[in-house]
């Protein structure tokens, strides 16, 4: 499925994967704070690290001087992580003040995200919480005395509801309240719970039960009394019409598929790599495998693999078909 991203989201993503000065993709050695969220096995994971400028007498006056992230995920996951680092560094926040950043702040910074990608901003906020907890332990700061609850025990003590993403009951219930989620699809879009096998949707103690519990929905209403209708001849009933195919579900023909890739390469991806003296050439397309030749500065670049994976492949996945795989030739 192709997603529509804001120009700012795409620019942050492109700058990050190109390693432009001032971007934050990477990891700080021996950081003052380290936090992780998500699961690489399920396709989204974030490792967040930061270094502080230490105050000699009061750790609460420590200021985050540098923030970095390693993100395994899609365009929006990388852009949201980049946005989080930009917000923290630009505002020169203390670790405790950084906790006030919400996923909505990240979405606003990106000029919006598709509803199905909101979980990427949630992932960054959760990894930040874990990193601040790590900093507090190292600096001897009692967050509880400050009235700060970063929910560290939720994953350790809570009952696992979504086994695919290892998300617990306390965590899901908190996010239902914080993000004002009222349907299973909203939960899946926001935090990915139930987005894989879907077995937790209506299981006892599953997502629907948690929604009912949080919003106090009474599902035990008496059955409605149906009115008695007069008998009708069977052949008098209108024939059931087949459901119309929802728009956009038709797969592209091989010709349409190849033309869409060619246009995206020519109009968007080639100009991006040409800015840095590189170039790329489409060699062949077989099913969903796209063969690309890197040219110019890209041909001998040590980061050529990253350019193909994080720039070319991910852009094609997002905008054409998520099954696409890019091979360098």
C-alpha positions as CSV (number, residue, x, y, z in Angstrom):
1,X,0.0,0.0,0.0
2,X,1.3,3.5,-0.9
3,X,1.2,6.1,1.9
4,X,0.9,9.9,1.4
5,X,3.5,11.7,3.5
6,X,4.0,15.4,4.0
7,X,7.0,17.0,2.3
8,X,8.6,17.6,5.7
9,X,8.3,13.9,6.6
10,X,9.9,12.8,3.4
11,X,12.7,15.4,3.7
12,X,13.6,14.3,7.2
13,X,13.7,10.7,6.1
14,X,15.8,11.4,3.0
15,X,18.3,13.6,5.0
16,X,18.6,10.9,7.7
17,X,19.3,8.0,5.4
18,X,21.8,10.1,3.5
19,X,23.6,11.0,6.8
20,X,23.3,14.7,6.2
21,X,25.0,16.9,8.8
22,X,22.7,17.7,11.7
23,X,20.7,14.4,11.4
24,X,20.6,11.9,14.2
25,X,20.5,8.3,12.7
26,X,23.1,6.4,14.8
27,X,24.0,5.5,18.3
28,X,25.9,7.2,21.1
29,X,28.6,5.2,22.8
30,X,28.4,4.9,26.5
31,X,25.2,7.0,26.6
32,X,23.7,8.7,29.7
33,X,20.3,7.3,28.7
34,X,19.3,4.3,26.7
35,X,15.8,3.1,25.9
36,X,14.2,0.6,23.5
37,X,10.7,-0.1,22.2
38,X,9.2,-2.5,19.7
39,X,10.3,-5.7,18.2
40,X,12.6,-6.3,15.3
41,X,10.9,-9.6,14.7
42,X,7.7,-7.8,14.1
43,X,9.1,-5.2,11.8
44,X,9.4,-2.1,14.1
45,X,12.0,-1.4,16.7
46,X,13.6,1.7,18.1
47,X,16.8,2.1,20.1
48,X,17.1,5.7,21.5
49,X,20.2,7.1,23.2
50,X,21.2,10.5,24.6
51,X,24.1,12.3,26.3
52,X,23.6,15.0,28.8
53,X,25.6,18.1,29.8
54,X,25.8,17.2,33.5
55,X,25.1,19.8,36.2
56,X,27.8,19.5,38.9
57,X,25.4,19.7,41.8
58,X,21.8,18.9,40.6
59,X,21.1,16.1,38.2
60,X,17.6,17.6,37.5
61,X,19.4,20.4,35.7
62,X,21.2,18.0,33.3
63,X,20.5,19.1,29.7
64,X,20.3,16.7,26.8
65,X,23.1,17.8,24.5
66,X,22.9,15.0,21.9
67,X,20.3,12.5,20.9
68,X,20.5,9.6,18.5
69,X,18.4,6.7,17.3
70,X,18.6,3.4,15.5
71,X,15.3,2.5,13.9
72,X,14.2,-0.7,12.2
73,X,11.0,0.4,10.4
74,X,9.4,2.3,7.7
75,X,9.8,5.9,6.4
76,X,7.5,7.3,9.1
77,X,9.4,5.5,11.8
78,X,12.7,7.0,10.8
79,X,11.1,10.5,10.3
80,X,9.3,10.3,13.6
81,X,12.6,9.4,15.4
82,X,14.4,12.2,13.6
83,X,11.6,14.6,14.7
84,X,12.0,13.5,18.3
85,X,15.7,14.2,18.4
86,X,15.2,17.6,16.7
87,X,12.6,18.7,19.2
88,X,14.8,17.7,22.2
89,X,18.0,19.3,21.0
90,X,16.3,22.5,19.7
91,X,14.6,23.1,23.0
92,X,17.6,22.1,25.1
93,X,15.4,20.0,27.4
94,X,16.3,18.2,30.6
95,X,15.5,14.5,30.6
96,X,12.5,15.1,32.9
97,X,11.2,17.9,30.7
98,X,11.7,15.8,27.6
99,X,9.0,13.4,29.0
100,X,6.4,16.1,28.2
101,X,6.9,15.5,24.5
102,X,3.9,13.6,23.3
103,X,3.3,11.5,20.2
104,X,1.0,14.3,19.0
105,X,4.0,16.8,19.2
106,X,5.9,14.5,16.9
107,X,3.0,14.1,14.5
108,X,2.6,17.9,14.4
109,X,6.3,18.4,13.8
110,X,6.0,16.2,10.8
111,X,3.0,18.1,9.5
112,X,0.9,15.1,10.0
113,X,1.1,11.3,9.5
114,X,-1.3,8.8,7.9
115,X,-3.6,7.4,10.6
116,X,-2.2,3.9,10.1
117,X,1.3,5.2,10.8
118,X,0.6,7.0,14.2
119,X,2.2,4.0,16.0
120,X,5.6,5.2,14.7
121,X,5.3,8.4,16.8
122,X,4.2,6.4,19.8
123,X,7.2,4.2,19.4
124,X,9.6,7.2,19.8
125,X,7.8,8.5,22.8
126,X,7.9,5.1,24.5
127,X,11.7,4.7,23.8
128,X,12.3,8.1,25.2
129,X,10.5,7.2,28.5
130,X,12.7,4.1,28.8
131,X,15.9,6.2,28.1
132,X,14.9,8.7,30.8
133,X,14.3,5.9,33.3
134,X,17.8,4.6,32.5
135,X,19.3,8.1,33.0
136,X,17.4,8.4,36.3
137,X,18.8,5.2,37.6
138,X,22.4,6.2,36.7
139,X,22.0,9.7,38.3
140,X,20.2,8.6,41.4
141,X,17.0,10.5,40.5
142,X,13.8,9.2,42.1
143,X,11.2,9.8,39.5
144,X,8.4,8.7,41.7
145,X,9.1,11.5,44.2
146,X,8.8,13.9,41.3
147,X,5.4,12.5,40.5
148,X,6.7,11.0,37.2
149,X,5.3,7.7,36.3
150,X,6.9,6.2,33.2
151,X,5.1,2.9,33.5
152,X,8.3,0.8,33.7
153,X,6.6,-2.2,35.2
154,X,3.9,-2.5,32.5
155,X,5.8,-4.9,30.3
156,X,7.3,-6.8,33.2
157,X,4.2,-7.5,35.3
158,X,1.2,-7.1,32.9
159,X,-0.6,-9.9,31.2
160,X,0.4,-10.2,27.6
161,X,-2.7,-9.5,25.4
162,X,-1.1,-9.1,22.0
163,X,1.5,-12.0,21.7
164,X,2.7,-10.9,18.3
165,X,4.0,-7.6,19.6
166,X,4.3,-8.6,23.3
167,X,2.0,-5.8,24.4
168,X,0.5,-6.1,27.9
169,X,-2.9,-5.3,29.3
170,X,-1.7,-2.3,31.4
171,X,0.1,-0.8,28.4
172,X,-2.8,-1.2,26.0
173,X,-5.3,0.2,28.5
174,X,-3.2,3.2,29.2
175,X,-2.8,3.9,25.5
176,X,-6.5,3.5,24.9
177,X,-7.1,6.4,27.4
178,X,-4.1,8.6,26.4
179,X,-4.9,8.4,22.6
180,X,-8.7,8.3,23.0
181,X,-9.0,5.0,21.1
182,X,-12.5,3.6,20.7
183,X,-12.2,0.7,18.1
184,X,-9.9,-2.2,17.5
185,X,-8.8,-0.6,14.2
186,X,-7.8,2.5,16.1
187,X,-5.8,0.5,18.6
188,X,-4.0,-1.3,15.7
189,X,-3.3,1.9,13.9
190,X,-1.9,3.7,17.0
191,X,0.2,0.9,18.7
192,X,0.0,-2.1,16.3
193,X,-1.7,-4.3,18.9
194,X,-3.7,-6.9,17.0
195,X,-2.1,-5.9,13.7
196,X,-0.6,-9.3,12.9
197,X,-2.5,-12.5,13.5
198,X,-5.6,-10.7,14.9
199,X,-6.4,-13.5,17.4
200,X,-6.5,-11.0,20.3
201,X,-9.3,-8.9,18.7
202,X,-12.3,-10.7,20.3
203,X,-10.7,-13.3,22.5
204,X,-11.7,-13.3,26.2
205,X,-9.6,-10.5,27.8
206,X,-8.7,-9.3,24.3
207,X,-8.8,-5.8,22.7
208,X,-12.6,-5.5,22.6
209,X,-12.9,-6.5,26.2
210,X,-10.2,-3.9,27.1
211,X,-12.1,-1.2,25.2
212,X,-15.3,-2.1,27.0
213,X,-13.6,-2.0,30.3
214,X,-11.9,1.3,29.8
215,X,-15.0,3.1,28.4
216,X,-17.3,1.1,30.6
217,X,-19.4,-0.3,27.8
218,X,-22.2,-2.6,28.8
219,X,-22.3,-5.5,26.4
220,X,-24.9,-7.4,28.3
221,X,-27.9,-5.6,26.9
222,X,-31.2,-7.6,26.5
223,X,-31.8,-8.9,23.1
224,X,-34.0,-6.7,21.0
225,X,-37.5,-8.0,20.4
226,X,-37.9,-8.3,16.6
227,X,-41.3,-7.3,15.1
228,X,-43.4,-10.1,13.5
229,X,-43.3,-9.6,9.8
230,X,-45.8,-10.9,7.3
231,X,-44.8,-14.0,5.2
232,X,-43.2,-13.1,1.9
233,X,-42.8,-15.3,-1.1
234,X,-39.1,-16.3,-1.5
235,X,-38.9,-15.5,-5.2
236,X,-40.4,-12.0,-4.4
237,X,-37.3,-11.1,-2.5
238,X,-34.7,-9.1,-4.6
239,X,-31.6,-11.1,-5.5
240,X,-28.6,-10.3,-3.3
241,X,-26.2,-8.2,-5.4
242,X,-22.5,-9.0,-5.1
243,X,-20.6,-6.5,-3.0
244,X,-18.8,-3.9,-5.0
245,X,-15.0,-4.1,-4.9
246,X,-13.7,-1.3,-2.8
247,X,-11.8,1.3,-4.8
248,X,-8.0,0.9,-4.8
249,X,-8.0,-2.8,-4.1
250,X,-7.3,-3.8,-7.7
251,X,-3.7,-4.9,-8.2
252,X,-1.6,-3.1,-10.7
253,X,-1.0,-4.8,-14.0
254,X,2.7,-5.7,-14.7
255,X,2.8,-2.7,-17.1
256,X,1.2,-0.3,-14.6
257,X,3.5,-1.6,-11.9
258,X,6.7,-1.1,-14.0
259,X,5.6,2.3,-15.2
260,X,4.9,3.5,-11.6
261,X,8.4,2.4,-10.5
262,X,10.0,4.0,-13.5
263,X,8.2,7.3,-12.9
264,X,9.1,7.3,-9.2
265,X,12.7,6.6,-10.0
266,X,12.9,9.3,-12.6
267,X,11.0,12.0,-10.9
268,X,12.0,11.5,-7.3
269,X,14.7,9.1,-6.4
270,X,17.3,9.9,-9.2
271,X,17.2,13.6,-8.4
272,X,17.8,12.8,-4.7
273,X,21.0,10.8,-5.3
274,X,22.1,13.2,-8.1
275,X,22.3,16.0,-5.5
276,X,25.3,14.1,-4.0
277,X,27.0,13.3,-7.3
278,X,25.5,9.8,-7.6
279,X,23.0,8.2,-9.9
280,X,21.0,5.0,-10.4
281,X,19.7,3.1,-13.3
282,X,16.7,0.7,-13.5
283,X,18.0,-2.6,-15.0
284,X,15.1,-5.0,-14.8
285,X,11.8,-5.8,-12.9
286,X,10.9,-9.4,-12.2
287,X,7.6,-9.8,-10.3
288,X,8.2,-7.6,-7.2
289,X,12.0,-7.7,-7.4
290,X,13.6,-4.5,-8.8
291,X,17.2,-4.6,-10.1
292,X,19.1,-1.3,-9.8
293,X,22.6,-0.3,-10.9
294,X,24.2,2.4,-8.8
295,X,26.4,4.9,-10.8
296,X,28.5,7.9,-10.2
297,X,29.6,8.6,-6.6
298,X,27.1,5.9,-5.4
299,X,28.9,3.1,-7.3
300,X,32.0,3.1,-5.0
301,X,30.3,4.5,-1.9
302,X,30.6,2.6,1.4
303,X,27.0,3.6,2.1
304,X,25.6,2.2,-1.2
305,X,23.8,-0.6,0.6
306,X,22.1,1.9,2.9
307,X,21.1,4.1,0.0
308,X,19.4,1.1,-1.7
309,X,17.7,-0.2,1.4
310,X,16.7,2.9,3.2
311,X,16.1,5.3,0.3
312,X,15.3,3.3,-2.8
313,X,13.6,0.1,-1.5
314,X,11.7,1.8,1.3
315,X,10.4,4.5,-0.9
316,X,9.2,2.0,-3.5
317,X,7.6,-0.1,-0.7
318,X,5.8,2.9,0.7
319,X,4.6,4.4,-2.6
320,X,4.1,1.4,-4.9
321,X,3.9,-2.0,-3.2
322,X,5.2,-3.2,0.2
323,X,6.3,-6.5,-1.3
324,X,9.0,-4.9,-3.4
325,X,12.7,-6.0,-3.0
326,X,15.6,-4.0,-4.5
327,X,18.7,-5.9,-5.7
328,X,21.9,-4.1,-6.7
329,X,23.5,-5.3,-9.9
